[in-house]
Amino acid sequence: MDWTLALAGLGVGIVVGLTGMGGGALMTPILVLFFGVPPVAAVSSDLAASAVMKPFGGWVHARRGTVNWALVRWLCVGSVPAAFLGVLLLRLLGDDEAVQQTIRIALGVALVLAAGGLLLKAWVSRKQGDSEDAEITVKPLPTALLGALGGLVVGLTSVGSGSLIIVALLALYPTLRANKLVGTDLVQAIPLVTAAALGHAFFGDLHLDLAAAVLIGSIPGVLIGSRISSRAPGGLVRAALVIVLLASAMKLFDLPTTVVGIVSGAAVVVAVAIGLYNKTRQPAPAAEPDREPVAAP
């Protein structure tokens, strides 16, 4: 058992539980760059680990009531068959590197736009008053089509079961609360990554020993992250989402790991500083007015 790989799984599991994404965008590059795993084996093993890991995080959110089940149903209508199609296309394309790189760049751009959208949403909410608790109206056809797009990309690259669907949900349902965004995304990803993992098991190169090592760390990690995100204030979850979106995008752009670490660390420092500033700016609770004693008759 490679305990270093299990430790990496723990870190990625916490990120997935906290933000709903980062599994494919973080774990697959870690397996390839740091552990020397062949790309196809890394993709299939990461998908298999995610198929076991994500139900634990989804269970926590379901218990806390932070899952929109109507969105989950319509996303799965499109994503599950499209995931099988994506794996089949990958076999037909012969794992063409140019195709893979084009998909990664496009997804990286989408993640940067999503991070910008989250920041814009926070700014608008601050100016106009927070409306995140507003009820949303589910749009069946657009939701199913976006699920299909996510499933296709996941089948091709293993990336996007969380990050791409987060982008789609954010675009379609801007008033969806941050922790409901994470909970809904985690639950819809369960059948999606399971379908993609089964497809790779049939057509690809699944290494159960790698998947098992990742799961040793990622299962407790996703439980920890999910408990935090299901209870945390929306601002904290939103800040974590922005940081992971930016880190995932930089990895998809093939930037050096050192650059990713420096930028992510700087983003964490900025987020903490903003949080502390906002806390000090909050007005103190008004004191109870002194009441004049009532004279006895």
N, C-alpha and C positions, 0 to 999 in steps of 0.2 A: 504494500500500500504506500503510495507517494503522499506523505502528509503535507508536503509543500503544495501539491495540487489541491488537497482538501482545504488548506488554508485559503488558497485563491478562490475556491468555491464558496467558502464562508463569506468573504468580502463581496463577491458578486451577488450572493444570495441576499445579503443585507440591502444592497442597492436595488435589486429586483423587488424585494418586499416593500421598500420605502417608496419607490417611484413607479413600479410596474414595468420597468424596462431595463435594458443593460445586459440581459442575458447573452444574446447573440452578438451585440455590438461590442461587448467587453470580453466575454468568456472565450469566444472563438479566436480573436486575436491573441489572447493570453496563451491558449493552447498551442497556437502556431508559432508565436514569437519566442515564448519563454520555455516551452516544453518540447519544441521540435516535432509536434504532431503534424502529419500531412493534412492539408486543407480539407479534403473530403472527409477524412476520419474526424477532424475537429468539428466540422459542421454537423455530421450525423450524431456524434457523441454528445455535443452540446444540446442538440434538439432532444435526444433521449433523456438527458438529465433534466431539461426544462419541463418535459412532459410529466416527470415525477415530482419535481420541486414546486411548480406553480400551484398545484391543488392545495398545498399547505398554506400558501399565502392567500389564495382565494377563499379558503375556509375561514380564515381570520376575518377577512373583510365581509364575508357573507354573514357571519355572526354579529358583526357590528352594524349591519344594515347599510354598508357603503358600496353596494353593487346595484346598478340599474339593469335588471334582468331582461327588460324589453330590448335594450341595446345589445346585450349579450346574444340574445336569440338571433337578431337580424344580422349582426356581424358574422356569426357562425354559419348562417345560411350561405354567405358568399365565401368565407375564408376556408372552410374545410375542404370542399371540392377543389378550390383553386390551389391549395397546398399540394395536393396530389399532382395536379397539372404542372405546378412549378418543378417538382422533383422529376417528372417525366421530361419536361423541357430541358432540364439540366443534363439528363442522360443523352438527349438528342443533340444538344449543343456541344457535348463532349467537354463540359467544364471549361468553355472558352474564356480565357483570362480577360480579353477585351470586353466581353459582355459583362463579366463579373465586376470589372472595374467601373464600367459605365453605371451599373446599378448602384454600386457603393457610393459613387460621387453624387448621383441623383438623390440617394437617401440622405447623404450627409448634408446636402443643401436643404432638404426638407427639415432636417433636425435643427439646423441653424434658424430657419424661419419659424419653427415651432417655439424655440427658445425666445425669439423676439416677440412672438405672439403672446407668450406667457407674461413677459415683462410688460407689454402694452396693456394686457388685461389687468394686471396688478395696478398699473398707473391709473387706468380709467376707473377701476373700482375705488381707488383711493380718492379720486376727484369727485365721483358721482355717488359714492356710497356703495358698499358691497352688496351685489345682487346675486351672489353665488347660490343662495338657497332657493332661487326661483325654480318652479317646476319646468321641465323641458318637454317638448312634444317630439316624440320619436318619428323620424323620417325613414320609413322602411326601405324604399328602393335605394336612395343614396347611401344608407348605412350598409346594406348588403353589398353594393358595388365597391364601397371602400374596404369592406371585409375581404372581398375577392381580390382586390389589388394587394392588400396586406398578405393574404395567403399565398399569392403568386410569388411575391418577393421573398417570403420566408422559405418556400420550397426551393427557390433558386440559391439563396445565400445563407439561410438560417438567421439572418438579421431582419428585424422589423416586427416580430410578433408583439413586442411591447412598444418600441419607439415609433414605428410607422402608424400603428393604430392610435397611439396617443396624439400624433399630429392630426390624424383624420378626425378624431373625436373633438379635439380642440377647435378645429375649423368648423365643424358642423354644429357643435353644441358649446358655444363659448361661455354659457352660464352654468355649465356642469361643475359642481364643487370639486376642489382639488383632490380630496380623499376619495370621492366617488369616481373621479376620473381614473385614479390608480386602481381601485377595487374592481371596477368594470373591466378595465384593461387586463388585469391579472386573470379574471375568470374566463373572459373570452379567449385568452391565449391558451387555455388548457386543451380544448379540442383541436385548436389550430396546430400547436406544436406536436400534439400526439399524431395527427394526420401526417404532418411532414416527417416525423421520426419513423413512422411505419413505412412511408414511402422510401426513405433512405435505407431502412432495413431490407426492403425488397430489392432496391436497385443499387444501393450504395455500399459504404464500408463502415459498418457500425462496430465500435469497439466498446464492449460492455465494461471492461476493466477501467477504461478512462471515465465512462459515465458514472460508474460506481464511486470512483475516487472523488469526482466533483460533487456527487450527492452527499457524501459524508459531511462536507462542510456547508453545502448550499441549503440543505433542508433546515438546520437550525438557523442559518443566516436569514432565509426568507421569512421564517416565523418571527424573528426579532424585528426585521424591517417592516413587516406587515402590521405588527402590533403598534409600532411607532406611528406609521402613516395613517392607520385607521382612527387613532386618537388625537393626532397632532393637529395644531391649527393649520388652516389652509395656507398661510404665508410660509410656514416651514416646509410643507410638502412642495409648494410651488418653487421655492428656492432650490430644493434638492432636485426637482425635475429639470430646472434650467441648467444646473451644473452638470448633471448626467447627460442631458441633451448635447451640451457643448463638448463634453469629453468624448461621447460616442461619435459625434460628427468629426472631431479631429482625428480619431482613429480611422474612420472611414476614408478620410482624406490622406491617410498614410503618413501623417506627421509623426516625428520621432516621439517615443514614449516620454522622454525628458521634457519636451515641449508640452505634451498633454498634461504631465504632472504639475509643471510650473503654472500653467494657465488655470488648471482646475484648483490648485491650491490658492492662487490669487482670487479666484471666484469665491471660494469658501470664506476667505478673509473678508472680502467685500460684503458678502451676505451677512456674516456675523456682525460687521461694523454697522450695516444698515439696520439690522435687528436691534442692536443696542441703542442706536440713535433714536429709532422710533419708540423704544421703550422709555427713554428719558424724556421724550417729547410728549408722552401721554399726560394729560392733565390729572392732577391729584384728585381723588374723590372728594366731593364737596362735604364740608363738615356739617354735622347736624346743627341746626340753629338752636341757640340757647332759649329755653322756655322760661318765661317768668313764673315763679312759684305762685300758685293760686292761694290767696288768703283764705283761711278757714272762716266760715260764716260765724 
